[in-house]
Amino acid sequence: MILETNRLIIRDFKTEDLEDVHVYASNPLVVEHMIWGPNSIEDTQSFINRVIEMQKEVPRQGFEFAVVIKASNRLIGGCGIHLCGQFQGEIGYCFNHLFWGNGFATEAAGALIEFGFRELGLHRIYATCRPDNIGSASVMKKVGMIYEGHIRGHMFHKGKWNDSYQYSILENEYSKEG
Ligand SMILES: CC(C)(COP(=O)(O)OP(=O)(O)OC[C@H]1O[C@@H](n2cnc3c(N)ncnc32)[C@H](O)[C@@H]1OP(=O)(O)O)[C@@H](O)C(=O)NCCC(=O)NCCS
């Protein structure tokens, strides 16, 4: 599976991606707000194995993609969309910090939303972030998602219960120009 944007190729992960993924997945700065990490090399290997297994599902319920810069063929992060509930999907993303601030997450999230509505036929796409993850909330707003609410005690990770902010976009709100 391959999605393409102006600057990015967003494709299924391969076994050879291990090292590039581990660079960001093992970085405490990058995973500060994630429910996983920092990864050991075994954690990253198990992630790669899991997402490659996911590619064999019929019909497919989860898509975890490598994000690669077209011009340099450099793998700079990952993003995903997972089906849940009735025609609903959840998206997420995580990038190597060397590439933050270039609009890549916005470009990748936009591609996931287009894929979710146009190819998967979803009705609603949502995402959550921890309340202090200002960058992630900005990406959600930039791709047209609307703030739905503050979920208290949503996720247990890194030794404590964490709240989340939830954002979503509905199919009828989506337009390629928006
Ligand atoms: C959050 C993350 C995905 C943003 O990636 P990015 O490629 O830097 O995002 P973009 O360049 O598309 O930025 C989108 C907007 O968010 C803003 N933004 C990004 N990071 C920010 C930060 N740390 N603080 C404030 N604003 C931020 C940008 O300025 C931009 O707004 P602008 O165009 O008006 O300037 C990236 O920082 C990351 O991978 N973080 C670690 C993993 C993570 O937290 N994932 C999300 C889990 S919910």
The ligand as an SDF file (V2000), in Angstrom:
LIG
                    3D

 48 50  0  0  0  0  0  0  0  0999 V2000
    3.7800   16.2840   16.9050 C   0  0  0  0  0  0  0  0  0  0  0  0
    4.6160   16.0670   15.6360 C   0  0  0  0  0  0  0  0  0  0  0  0
    4.0540   14.8560   14.8990 C   0  0  0  0  0  0  0  0  0  0  0  0
    4.5350   17.3180   14.7580 C   0  0  0  0  0  0  0  0  0  0  0  0
    5.2720   17.0410   13.5750 O   0  0  0  0  0  0  0  0  0  0  0  0
    5.7680   18.2200   12.5980 P   0  0  0  0  0  0  0  0  0  0  0  0
    6.1370   17.5790   11.3000 O   0  0  0  0  0  0  0  0  0  0  0  0
    6.7690   19.0450   13.2860 O   0  0  0  0  0  0  0  0  0  0  0  0
    4.4180   19.0310   12.4310 O   0  0  0  0  0  0  0  0  0  0  0  0
    4.1460   20.1700   11.3330 P   0  0  0  0  0  0  0  0  0  0  0  0
    5.4450   20.7150   10.8620 O   0  0  0  0  0  0  0  0  0  0  0  0
    3.2060   19.6100   10.3220 O   0  0  0  0  0  0  0  0  0  0  0  0
    3.4600   21.2770   12.2270 O   0  0  0  0  0  0  0  0  0  0  0  0
    2.0940   21.5340   12.2780 C   0  0  0  0  0  0  0  0  0  0  0  0
    1.8610   22.7540   13.1260 C   0  0  0  0  0  0  0  0  0  0  0  0
    2.1430   22.4680   14.4740 O   0  0  0  0  0  0  0  0  0  0  0  0
    3.0540   23.3990   14.9990 C   0  0  0  0  0  0  0  0  0  0  0  0
    3.9240   22.6890   15.9140 N   0  0  0  0  0  0  0  0  0  0  0  0
    4.5750   21.5330   15.6800 C   0  0  0  0  0  0  0  0  0  0  0  0
    5.2880   21.1750   16.7790 N   0  0  0  0  0  0  0  0  0  0  0  0
    5.0510   22.1390   17.7100 C   0  0  0  0  0  0  0  0  0  0  0  0
    5.4710   22.3180   19.0640 C   0  0  0  0  0  0  0  0  0  0  0  0
    6.2790   21.4410   19.6800 N   0  0  0  0  0  0  0  0  0  0  0  0
    5.0360   23.4060   19.7160 N   0  0  0  0  0  0  0  0  0  0  0  0
    4.1990   24.2810   19.1240 C   0  0  0  0  0  0  0  0  0  0  0  0
    3.7600   24.1630   17.8550 N   0  0  0  0  0  0  0  0  0  0  0  0
    4.1850   23.0960   17.1630 C   0  0  0  0  0  0  0  0  0  0  0  0
    3.8050   23.9110   13.8110 C   0  0  0  0  0  0  0  0  0  0  0  0
    4.3470   25.1760   14.0720 O   0  0  0  0  0  0  0  0  0  0  0  0
    2.7570   23.9160   12.7400 C   0  0  0  0  0  0  0  0  0  0  0  0
    1.9720   25.0730   12.7730 O   0  0  0  0  0  0  0  0  0  0  0  0
    2.2400   26.2860   11.7320 P   0  0  0  0  0  0  0  0  0  0  0  0
    2.2150   25.6740   10.3620 O   0  0  0  0  0  0  0  0  0  0  0  0
    1.1020   27.1930   12.0090 O   0  0  0  0  0  0  0  0  0  0  0  0
    3.5760   26.8030   12.0850 O   0  0  0  0  0  0  0  0  0  0  0  0
    6.1160   15.8080   15.9750 C   0  0  0  0  0  0  0  0  0  0  0  0
    6.5480   16.8270   16.8370 O   0  0  0  0  0  0  0  0  0  0  0  0
    6.3800   14.4680   16.6090 C   0  0  0  0  0  0  0  0  0  0  0  0
    6.6390   13.4970   15.9120 O   0  0  0  0  0  0  0  0  0  0  0  0
    6.3330   14.4260   17.9590 N   0  0  0  0  0  0  0  0  0  0  0  0
    6.6180   13.2010   18.6810 C   0  0  0  0  0  0  0  0  0  0  0  0
    5.5610   12.1430   18.4900 C   0  0  0  0  0  0  0  0  0  0  0  0
    4.1870   12.6200   18.8740 C   0  0  0  0  0  0  0  0  0  0  0  0
    4.0030   13.3040   19.8640 O   0  0  0  0  0  0  0  0  0  0  0  0
    3.1870   12.1960   18.0680 N   0  0  0  0  0  0  0  0  0  0  0  0
    1.7980   12.5300   18.2900 C   0  0  0  0  0  0  0  0  0  0  0  0
    1.2060   11.6600   19.3400 C   0  0  0  0  0  0  0  0  0  0  0  0
   -0.4840   12.1130   19.7120 S   0  0  0  0  0  0  0  0  0  0  0  0
  1  2  1  0
  2  3  1  0
  2  4  1  0
  2 36  1  0
  4  5  1  0
  5  6  1  0
  6  7  2  0
  6  8  1  0
  6  9  1  0
  9 10  1  0
 10 11  2  0
 10 12  1  0
 10 13  1  0
 13 14  1  0
 14 15  1  0
 15 16  1  0
 15 30  1  0
 16 17  1  0
 17 18  1  0
 17 28  1  0
 18 19  1  0
 18 27  1  0
 19 20  2  0
 20 21  1  0
 21 22  1  0
 21 27  2  0
 22 23  1  0
 22 24  2  0
 24 25  1  0
 25 26  2  0
 26 27  1  0
 28 29  1  0
 28 30  1  0
 30 31  1  0
 31 32  1  0
 32 33  2  0
 32 34  1  0
 32 35  1  0
 36 37  1  0
 36 38  1  0
 38 39  2  0
 38 40  1  0
 40 41  1  0
 41 42  1  0
 42 43  1  0
 43 44  2  0
 43 45  1  0
 45 46  1  0
 46 47  1  0
 47 48  1  0
M  END
$$$$
